[in-house]
Amino acid sequence: MVVPKVRGGTGDGAMGDQYGGDHQDFRGGEFNGPFYAKAEYHEHGPAPTALDSLPPRVAGFTGRESELGQLLGALDPDGRETPEAVLVAAVSGLGGIGKTALAVEAAHAACERGWFPGGVLFVNLHGYDDDLITAEQALEALLRALGIDPEYIPPGADARAALYRSALAKRGRERGAVLVLSDNASSAEQVRPLLPGGKWHRLIATSRNRLPQLGARLLSLGELPGKEAFDLLDRALRIADPADRRVADAREAVSELASCCGHLPLALQIAAARLVLDRDKPVAELVAELTELSDRLAHLDDGERSVRAAFDLSYRRLPPEQARLLRLLALAPGPEATTDVVAVLTGADNAPTRVLNALSRAHLVEQGSGRGRWRLHDLVRVYGAGVVAQDAGLREEGAAARDRVLGYYLRRADAADDRLRWLPGMPVPELFEDRGQALAWLDGERQGLVAAVQWAPGERNAEAVSRLASRLSTYLRWRRYLDDWISVGRAARDAAHQRGDGLAEAIASHNLGIALREAGRAEEAVDAHAQARDLFRATGDVRREAAAWNSMGSALREAGRVEEALDAYIRARDLTQAAGDSQGEAGAWTNLGAALQDAGRADEAVDAHTRALVLHQAAGNRHAEGGVWNNLGNALRLAGRVAEAIEAYGKDLEICEEFEDWYGAAVTLGNLGATHEEADQPAEARINYLKAADAYIRSGDAAKADQARGWADRLP
């Protein structure tokens, strides 16, 4: 077919007018041969909208009541919380913390209250994926959802943003306020063009980063509290099977499971899925799997969701200096690191504050228990350590960082211990001006110090570990951190044994024995001291052998083996006298006096304590002198010399207050209360028992405080 060429036009259009304008008028045209004309009729309807695109609520959503209330307060159209309407709420937190679930829950609740009759727009910005959604792409999706035909969507973010705000304004006038939920943003730049404008609409943005640049109501999510973690697990299992009572019937195991999951909602949901898939698996069995395996994150994966994958998304976007600091912090000892330790880890003179703040904004590092202290979420720490373990170069970098931390800790712990042990006439220790400074530093670094001791028995820094452990014994005993003291003692003993250092092993066994005895494990303490005694004897160290005899006597006495204790103390006294060790001799006399009291030989006990008192006073050992005054008071009380006993207790209390030895003060106040009670002075006895309870609380021993209050309560 030949289509003829048409010359001319539609003339005056009369035919079109005649037939209603729906026909082509060919009048006035010249045609050479036959021709065909094809007409198509298009009816253009409005473009579809997606103004109900909110994802469904997360099944089993629980908890977050406070955070949900804050978010709804920001969305409230009445704006009662602030004089001006809140245009944006930014929910931030660690990957897997439940930001999207909370935002979706809040959006549904707001819609149910009728706050957004204009509809809800949802866009996932994929801010941490390799191909994140740009603002221009997000605006196109939102404009399409608003019913804008694609052919009318202009190129460029600015033009699209202007059309987006105009469309929202029109929607607001016609239908009412619209809620926009932009999920998983990586930056304020990605969200800013999506701000709706106007006074009706609201926008929620979720991000792993804080977004202070938006002028938004900021809401940071943390770990789920224990009860909410329990409810999440229980609800997840009951959704799958209403008769499943594994969570309800294993509360203690569930608490351990929540701890293994770091109270991270994503990890808890994965753990619940694993329990749902294996209906016969007890909660305790899953806890054992997560606890025993070195790679806990391998089990926090249900095939579709993975904690490691969630963290990978954040880690891959970090600049090199931030990634390095995150890895090193994962190797830091203890749950927190001070800025000084952070600087040592990195090998810098000062902590990289700018980098720390950047990681904090990304919720990969958190502020610790005080200013200048930093912590990682437990699972982030596991993740970072796993990254290091997979690369030989990173492992060497991490080992060097740990060497630096051990060296730093050892230098300062040496100085702090020297200050705690210092007596007049001894060289003045460096670094710490007084006892208070030394205690403050040890208090601040205690958890890190204890963790560092348990780092590497048998490895290249085992010697430093042993030395550090021995330098912590005085402090841990002073502050009554008995569990820490036992852990440190065992780690030091094992490290020394593995490298064949008999003297270091003996010192560690001796300190471990004292810790065990103080914790009420007397028979274990006897064994530890016997091992220390034999090792000291093998090395020819008479003074330390005497100290082991002395400590073993105390353990024997605690175990009720008084006659054996007397023999051990006498051996200790004789060895210290032969070695010219006056302070060791004073300790032996003190303990011998206590054993004599147990044997009912009061006058001999008074004599022994008096000898110890003279030796400590001659050496200027004021704190040890205080302990002897307490023991002398006990002996005098046994001998019926009550007034002298009360005077002796009073002298000890003065010294305890001087040294802030609240545990020692509590013991003496208890003895003073008992003395008044025996003298039929109940009012004075009650006062001293209650003071003892307060002192026990200050020392951190709540159980002993309850016991002292019980003594007071039974008095008339």
C-alpha positions in Angstrom: 0.0 0.0 0.0 1.2 3.5 -0.9 0.2 6.1 1.6 -0.4 9.3 -0.4 1.3 12.4 0.5 -1.2 14.9 2.0 -0.9 18.5 1.0 -3.0 21.1 2.7 -4.6 21.1 6.1 -7.9 20.9 7.9 -9.3 24.0 6.2 -11.4 26.1 8.5 -12.2 23.1 10.8 -15.9 23.2 10.0 -16.1 19.4 9.9 -14.4 19.1 13.3 -16.9 21.5 14.8 -19.8 19.7 13.1 -18.9 16.4 14.5 -18.0 17.5 17.9 -14.2 17.9 17.4 -13.4 14.2 17.5 -12.7 13.8 13.7 -9.8 14.8 11.4 -11.0 17.2 8.7 -9.3 16.4 5.3 -11.2 19.1 3.3 -9.0 21.1 1.1 -6.4 18.3 0.9 -5.1 16.9 -2.5 -4.7 13.1 -2.7 -3.0 11.1 -5.4 -4.5 7.6 -5.2 -6.3 5.8 -2.4 -5.4 6.5 1.2 -6.1 5.2 4.7 -6.5 7.0 7.9 -6.2 5.4 11.3 -7.6 7.0 14.4 -6.8 6.0 18.1 -8.8 7.2 21.1 -6.9 7.6 24.5 -8.7 8.3 27.7 -6.1 9.6 30.3 -7.1 8.8 33.9 -5.3 10.0 37.0 -2.0 8.2 37.8 -2.2 5.7 40.6 -1.2 6.7 44.1 0.6 4.8 46.9 -0.5 6.8 49.9 -1.1 3.7 52.1 2.4 2.2 51.6 3.2 1.8 55.3 4.8 -1.7 55.9 2.8 -4.0 58.2 3.6 -3.9 61.9 6.4 -6.2 63.0 4.9 -9.4 64.4 5.6 -9.7 68.1 6.6 -6.1 68.6 6.9 -5.4 72.3 8.3 -2.9 74.7 9.8 0.5 73.8 6.8 2.2 75.5 8.9 5.2 76.5 10.4 5.6 73.1 7.1 5.1 71.4 5.5 7.8 73.5 8.3 10.2 72.6 7.9 9.5 68.9 4.2 9.9 69.0 4.7 13.2 70.9 6.8 14.5 68.0 4.1 13.4 65.5 1.2 14.9 67.4 -0.4 17.5 65.1 -1.5 19.6 68.0 2.2 20.1 68.8 1.6 20.3 72.5 5.1 19.3 73.5 6.8 22.4 71.9 5.6 25.8 70.9 6.4 25.1 67.3 5.3 22.0 65.3 8.0 19.3 65.1 8.5 18.7 61.4 11.0 15.8 61.8 11.7 13.0 64.2 15.0 11.1 63.6 15.3 7.6 65.1 18.9 6.4 65.3 20.7 3.4 66.7 23.0 0.5 66.1 22.1 -1.9 63.2 19.5 -4.4 64.4 18.4 -2.2 67.4 14.8 -2.0 66.1 14.6 1.5 64.5 12.3 0.5 61.6 10.1 -1.6 63.8 9.6 1.3 66.2 9.0 3.9 63.4 6.5 1.6 61.7 4.7 0.9 65.0 4.5 4.7 65.7 3.2 5.4 62.2 0.4 2.8 62.6 -0.5 4.2 66.0 -0.6 7.8 64.6 -2.8 6.7 61.7 -5.2 4.9 64.1 -5.6 8.2 65.9 -6.6 9.9 62.7 -3.6 12.2 62.6 -2.7 11.7 58.9 -5.9 11.5 56.8 -3.8 12.5 53.8 -2.0 9.1 53.9 1.4 7.7 54.5 4.4 7.6 52.2 7.2 5.1 52.8 10.6 5.0 51.1 13.6 2.8 52.0 16.8 4.8 51.3 19.1 1.7 51.6 21.6 4.1 53.1 24.1 1.4 54.0 23.8 -0.8 50.9 26.4 -0.6 48.1 23.8 1.1 45.8 22.1 3.5 48.2 19.1 5.5 47.0 19.9 9.1 46.1 17.7 11.9 47.1 16.7 12.4 43.5 15.7 8.7 43.2 13.8 8.9 46.5 11.9 12.0 45.3 10.9 10.2 42.1 9.5 7.3 44.1 7.6 9.7 46.4 6.2 11.8 43.5 4.9 8.6 41.8 3.3 7.6 45.1 1.6 11.0 45.2 0.1 10.3 41.8 2.4 12.4 39.6 2.6 11.0 36.1 6.2 10.0 35.3 6.2 12.2 32.2 5.7 15.2 34.5 8.5 14.4 36.9 11.3 16.8 36.2 15.0 15.8 36.2 17.2 17.0 39.1 16.8 16.8 42.9 15.9 20.5 43.3 13.1 20.5 40.8 11.7 17.3 42.1 11.8 18.6 45.6 9.9 21.7 44.7 7.2 19.6 42.9 7.1 17.2 45.9 6.5 20.0 48.4 3.8 21.5 46.1 2.1 18.1 45.7 2.1 17.6 49.4 0.8 21.1 50.0 -2.1 20.4 47.6 -2.7 17.0 49.3 -2.7 18.7 52.6 -5.4 21.2 51.6 -7.6 18.6 50.0 -7.2 15.6 52.2 -5.2 16.6 55.3 -1.7 15.8 56.8 0.6 13.3 55.3 3.2 11.2 57.1 6.5 10.5 55.3 8.7 7.6 56.7 12.2 7.6 55.2 13.8 4.4 56.4 17.5 3.5 56.6 19.1 6.9 55.8 22.9 7.2 55.9 23.1 11.0 56.2 21.2 14.2 56.6 22.0 15.0 53.0 20.0 12.0 51.9 16.9 13.1 54.0 16.9 16.9 53.7 15.3 17.1 50.2 12.5 14.9 51.5 11.4 17.4 54.2 7.7 18.0 53.4 7.4 21.7 54.3 4.2 23.2 55.5 2.7 23.0 59.0 0.6 19.8 58.5 3.0 17.1 57.5 5.5 15.1 59.5 8.5 13.1 58.5 10.2 10.2 60.4 13.7 9.3 59.4 15.5 6.2 60.7 19.3 6.0 60.5 22.3 4.3 62.1 23.7 7.8 62.4 22.4 10.6 64.5 21.1 13.3 62.3 21.4 16.6 64.3 21.7 18.7 61.1 18.0 18.3 60.3 16.7 20.2 63.4 14.8 17.1 64.2 13.5 15.6 67.4 16.3 13.1 68.0 15.6 9.7 69.5 18.4 7.2 70.1 17.5 3.6 70.7 19.5 1.4 73.1 19.4 -2.2 74.1 16.1 -3.8 75.2 15.7 -4.0 79.0 15.5 -7.5 80.5 11.7 -7.7 80.8 11.2 -6.4 77.2 13.7 -8.9 75.9 11.9 -11.7 77.8 8.5 -10.5 76.3 10.0 -10.4 72.8 11.2 -14.0 73.0 8.1 -15.3 74.7 5.8 -13.6 72.2 7.8 -14.9 69.2 7.5 -18.5 70.3 3.8 -18.2 71.2 3.0 -16.7 67.8 4.4 -19.8 66.2 2.8 -22.1 68.8 0.5 -20.7 71.5 1.3 -23.7 73.7 5.1 -23.1 73.7 6.1 -22.4 77.3 9.9 -22.8 76.9 10.5 -19.1 77.6 8.0 -18.8 80.4 9.4 -21.9 82.1 13.1 -21.0 81.9 13.4 -17.5 83.1 17.0 -17.8 84.3 18.1 -19.3 81.0 16.2 -16.6 79.1 18.1 -14.0 81.0 21.3 -15.6 79.9 20.1 -15.9 76.3 19.3 -12.1 76.3 22.8 -11.4 77.6 24.3 -13.6 74.9 22.3 -11.6 72.3 23.5 -8.3 73.8 19.8 -7.4 74.3 19.8 -6.5 70.6 16.3 -7.0 69.1 17.7 -8.5 65.8 19.8 -11.0 67.7 16.8 -11.9 70.0 14.5 -12.4 67.0 17.1 -14.7 65.3 17.5 -16.7 68.6 13.7 -17.0 68.8 13.6 -18.2 65.2 16.1 -20.9 66.0 14.0 -22.0 68.9 10.8 -22.0 66.7 12.6 -24.2 64.1 13.7 -26.7 66.7 10.7 -27.3 68.9 12.6 -29.7 71.1 15.6 -27.4 71.8 15.6 -26.1 75.4 16.5 -22.4 75.9 19.5 -23.5 78.0 20.9 -25.6 75.1 20.8 -22.6 72.8 22.5 -20.5 75.5 25.3 -23.2 75.8 25.8 -23.1 72.0 26.2 -19.3 72.0 28.4 -19.3 75.1 30.8 -22.1 74.1 31.5 -21.2 70.6 34.2 -18.6 69.9 32.2 -17.1 67.0 28.9 -16.2 68.6 27.8 -14.3 65.5 27.8 -17.5 63.5 24.8 -18.8 65.5 23.0 -15.4 65.3 21.9 -16.1 61.7 18.7 -17.7 60.7 19.3 -17.9 56.9 17.5 -14.6 56.2 18.7 -12.4 58.9 22.2 -12.1 60.3 23.7 -9.9 62.9 27.1 -10.1 61.2 25.6 -8.9 57.9 23.9 -6.0 59.7 27.2 -4.9 61.2 29.1 -5.5 57.9 26.9 -2.8 56.3 28.0 -0.3 58.8 31.7 -1.3 58.9 32.2 -1.2 55.1 31.1 2.4 55.0 33.7 3.6 57.6 36.7 5.6 56.6 40.0 3.7 57.3 40.8 5.6 60.5 37.4 4.9 62.0 37.5 1.2 60.9 41.0 0.9 62.6 39.8 2.5 65.8 36.7 0.2 66.0 38.9 -2.9 65.6 41.3 -1.8 68.3 38.5 -0.9 70.7 37.2 -4.4 70.2 40.5 -5.7 71.7 40.5 -3.3 74.6 40.4 -4.9 78.1 37.2 -4.6 80.1 33.8 -3.3 79.1 34.9 0.3 78.9 38.1 2.1 77.8 39.2 5.5 79.1 40.5 8.1 76.7 44.0 7.3 78.0 43.7 3.7 77.1 42.2 4.6 73.7 45.3 6.7 73.1 47.6 3.8 74.1 45.7 1.4 71.9 46.2 3.6 68.9 49.8 4.4 69.7 49.1 8.1 69.8 49.9 10.7 72.4 46.3 11.7 72.7 43.0 10.0 72.2 41.5 10.5 68.6 38.5 12.4 69.9 37.3 13.4 66.5 37.3 9.7 65.3 35.6 8.6 68.5 32.8 11.2 68.1 32.3 10.0 64.5 31.9 6.4 65.6 29.6 7.6 68.4 27.4 9.4 65.9 27.2 6.1 63.9 26.2 4.2 67.2 29.2 1.9 66.8 30.8 3.4 69.9 28.9 4.6 73.0 29.6 6.9 75.9 30.5 4.7 78.9 29.6 5.2 82.5 31.3 8.6 82.8 32.8 11.4 80.8 35.9 10.3 78.9 34.9 6.6 78.9 33.9 4.6 75.8 32.3 1.2 75.3 31.2 -1.1 72.5 28.0 -3.1 72.4 28.9 -6.7 73.3 28.1 -8.0 69.8 30.0 -5.1 68.1 33.0 -6.1 70.2 32.6 -9.7 69.0 32.3 -8.5 65.4 35.4 -6.3 65.6 37.5 -9.1 67.2 36.3 -11.4 64.4 37.4 -9.0 61.7 40.9 -8.9 63.4 41.1 -12.6 63.7 40.5 -13.2 60.0 43.6 -11.2 58.8 47.2 -11.8 59.7 48.2 -8.2 59.4 45.3 -7.1 61.6 46.2 -9.7 64.2 49.7 -8.4 64.5 48.4 -4.8 64.7 46.1 -6.0 67.5 48.9 -7.8 69.4 51.1 -4.7 69.3 48.2 -2.6 70.7 47.7 -5.1 73.5 51.4 -5.0 74.3 51.2 -1.2 74.6 48.2 -1.4 76.9 49.9 -4.0 79.2 53.0 -1.9 79.4 50.9 1.2 80.3 48.9 -0.7 82.9 52.0 -2.3 84.4 53.8 1.0 84.8 50.9 2.8 86.5 49.8 -0.2 88.6 53.4 -0.5 89.9 53.3 3.1 90.9 49.8 2.9 92.4 50.7 -0.2 94.4 53.9 1.5 95.6 51.8 4.4 96.8 49.3 2.1 98.7 52.2 0.3 100.4 54.3 3.4 101.1 55.5 3.9 104.7 57.5 6.9 106.1 61.2 6.6 105.3 60.6 4.7 102.0 61.4 6.3 98.6 58.4 8.4 97.5 56.6 6.7 94.6 56.2 8.5 91.2 53.1 9.3 89.2 50.7 9.6 92.1 51.0 12.4 94.6 49.0 10.6 97.4 47.1 7.5 98.3 43.8 9.0 97.1 45.1 9.6 93.6 46.4 6.0 93.4 43.0 4.6 94.5 41.1 6.9 92.1 43.1 5.6 89.2 42.8 2.0 90.2 39.0 2.4 90.7 38.7 3.9 87.3 40.7 1.2 85.5 39.8 -1.8 87.7 37.7 -3.7 85.1 40.3 -3.1 82.4 43.1 -4.2 84.7 41.4 -7.4 85.7 40.5 -8.2 82.1 44.1 -7.6 81.0 45.5 -10.0 83.5 43.4 -12.7 81.9 44.5 -11.9 78.4 47.4 -14.2 77.6 48.7 -16.9 79.9 51.3 -18.8 77.9 51.7 -16.1 75.3 54.4 -13.5 74.6 53.2 -11.2 77.4 52.6 -13.8 80.1 55.4 -12.3 82.3 53.8 -8.9 82.2 50.4 -10.5 83.1 52.0 -12.2 86.2 53.6 -8.9 87.3 50.4 -7.0 86.8 48.4 -9.5 88.8 50.8 -9.3 91.8 50.5 -5.5 91.8 46.8 -5.6 92.0 46.4 -7.8 95.1 46.7 -5.1 97.7 44.2 -2.9 96.0 41.6 -5.7 95.3 41.9 -6.8 98.9 41.5 -3.2 100.1 38.4 -2.6 98.1 37.0 -6.1 98.7 36.7 -7.1 95.1 37.1 -10.8 96.0 35.8 -12.3 92.8 38.2 -10.2 90.8 41.0 -11.0 93.2 40.4 -14.8 92.7 40.3 -14.4 88.9 43.5 -12.4 88.9 45.2 -14.9 91.2 44.4 -17.9 89.1 45.3 -16.2 85.8 48.7 -15.2 87.2 49.4 -18.6 88.7 48.6 -20.3 85.4 50.7 -17.9 83.4 53.7 -18.4 85.7 53.3 -22.2 85.7 53.2 -22.3 81.9 56.4 -20.4 81.5 58.1 -22.3 84.3 58.7 -19.4 86.7 58.5 -21.0 90.1 58.9 -17.7 92.1 56.1 -16.0 90.2 53.9 -19.0 90.6 54.5 -19.1 94.3 53.6 -15.4 94.6 50.5 -15.9 92.6 49.5 -18.9 94.6 50.0 -17.0 97.9 47.8 -14.1 96.7 45.2 -16.5 95.4 45.1 -18.3 98.8 44.5 -15.0 100.6 41.7 -14.1 98.2 40.1 -17.6 98.7 40.2 -17.3 102.4 38.7 -13.8 102.4 35.9 -15.2 100.2 35.2 -17.9 102.8 36.7 -20.8 100.9 39.1 -21.8 103.6 40.1 -25.3 102.5 40.9 -24.2 99.0 43.0 -21.4 100.6 44.9 -23.9 102.7 45.9 -25.8 99.5 47.0 -22.7 97.7 49.1 -21.6 100.6 50.7 -25.0 101.0 51.6 -24.9 97.3 53.1 -21.4 97.7 55.1 -22.4 100.8 56.7 -25.4 99.0 57.6 -23.2 96.0 59.1 -20.5 98.1 61.1 -23.1 100.0 62.4 -24.5 96.7 63.6 -21.1 95.6 65.3 -20.4 99.0 63.1 -17.3 99.7 62.9 -17.5 103.6 60.9 -14.3 104.0 58.2 -15.3 101.6 58.1 -18.9 102.9 57.4 -17.3 106.3 54.6 -15.2 104.8 53.1 -18.4 103.3 53.2 -20.1 106.7 51.5 -17.1 108.2 48.7 -17.0 105.6 48.3 -20.7 105.8 47.8 -20.4 109.5 44.9 -17.9 108.8 43.3 -20.3 106.4 43.6 -23.2 108.9 42.1 -21.0 111.6 39.2 -20.1 109.2 38.7 -23.8 108.6 38.4 -24.4 112.4 41.8 -26.2 112.6 43.1 -24.0 115.4 45.9 -26.2 116.8 47.4 -26.5 113.2 47.0 -22.8 112.8 49.0 -22.1 116.0 51.8 -24.3 114.8 51.8 -22.5 111.4 51.9 -19.0 113.1 54.8 -20.1 115.3 56.8 -21.3 112.3 56.1 -18.0 110.6 57.2 -16.0 113.6 60.4 -17.9 114.0 61.3 -17.6 110.3 60.6 -13.8 110.2 62.7 -13.3 113.4 65.6 -15.2 111.8 65.3 -13.2 108.6 65.1 -9.9 110.4 61.8 -9.1 108.9 60.1 -6.9 111.5 56.9 -6.3 109.5 56.5 -10.0 108.8 57.1 -10.8 112.4 54.4 -8.3 113.4 52.0 -10.0 111.1 52.8 -13.4 112.6 52.3 -12.0 116.2 48.9 -10.5 115.1 47.7 -13.8 113.7 49.1 -15.8 116.5 47.2 -13.6 118.9 43.9 -14.3 117.1 44.5 -18.0 117.2 45.2 -17.8 120.9 41.9 -16.0 121.4 40.2 -18.9 119.5 41.9 -21.3 121.9 40.6 -19.3 124.9 44.1 -18.1 126.0 43.1 -14.5 126.4 46.1 -13.2 128.3 48.6 -14.8 125.9 46.6 -13.2 123.0 46.8 -9.7 124.6 50.6 -10.2 124.9 50.9 -11.3 121.2 48.9 -8.3 119.9 50.8 -5.9 122.0 54.1 -7.2 120.5 52.6 -6.7 117.0 51.5 -3.2 117.9 54.9 -2.2 119.0 56.5 -3.5 115.8 54.0 -1.7 113.5 54.3 1.6 115.4 58.1 1.4 115.1 57.8 0.9 111.3 55.2 3.7 111.0 52.8 1.3 109.4 49.7 3.1 110.5 47.1 1.1 108.7 48.4 -2.2 110.0 48.5 -0.7 113.4 44.8 0.0 113.1 44.1 -3.7 112.5 46.1 -4.7 115.5 44.1 -2.3 117.7 40.9 -4.0 116.6 42.4 -7.5 117.4 43.8 -6.2 120.7 40.3 -5.0 121.5 38.9 -8.5 120.9 41.6 -10.0 123.2 40.9 -7.5 125.9 37.2 -8.1 125.7 37.8 -11.8 126.1 39.9 -11.1 129.1 37.1 -9.1 130.7 38.9 -5.8 130.3 35.9 -4.0 128.7 36.8 -0.4 129.1 40.3 -1.0 127.6 38.7 -3.0 124.7 36.4 -0.1 123.9 39.3 2.3 123.9 41.3 0.0 121.5 38.4 -0.2 119.1 38.1 3.6 119.1 41.8 4.0 118.1 41.2 1.6 115.2 38.2 3.5 114.0 40.2 6.7 113.8 42.8 5.0 111.6 40.1 3.4 109.4 38.5 6.7 108.8 41.9 8.2 108.0 42.5 5.6 105.3 38.8 5.3 104.1 38.9 1.6 105.1 35.2 1.2 105.4 35.3 -2.6 105.6 37.8 -2.5 108.5 35.6 0.2 110.2 32.5 -2.0 109.7 34.2 -5.0 111.4 35.4 -2.9 114.3 32.0 -1.3 114.8 30.4 -4.7 114.9 32.9 -5.7 117.6 32.2 -2.5 119.5 28.5 -3.2 119.3 28.9 -6.7 120.6 31.0 -5.4 123.5 28.2 -2.9 124.5 25.6 -5.7 124.1 27.6 -8.0 126.4 27.9 -5.1 128.9 24.0 -4.8 128.8 24.1 -1.5 127.0 21.5 -2.2 124.2 21.2 1.4 123.0 24.9 1.8 122.4 25.1 -1.6 120.9 22.3 -0.8 118.4 23.9 2.5 117.3 27.2 0.7 116.6 25.5 -2.1 114.7 23.7 0.3 112.5 26.9 2.3 111.9 28.6 -1.0 110.9 25.8 -1.6 108.4 26.4 1.8 106.8 30.2 1.1 106.7 29.6 -2.3 105.0 27.4 -0.6 102.4 30.2 1.9 101.7 32.6 -1.0 101.3 30.3 -2.8 98.8 29.3 -5.7 101.1 25.5 -5.7 101.1 25.2 -9.1 102.7 27.3 -8.1 105.7 25.3 -4.9 106.0 22.1 -7.0 106.2 23.7 -9.1 108.9 24.6 -6.0 110.9 21.1 -4.6 110.7 19.8 -8.0 111.9 22.0 -7.6 115.0 20.5 -4.2 115.6 16.9 -5.4 115.0 17.0 -8.2 117.6 17.9 -5.7 120.4 15.1 -4.3 122.6 
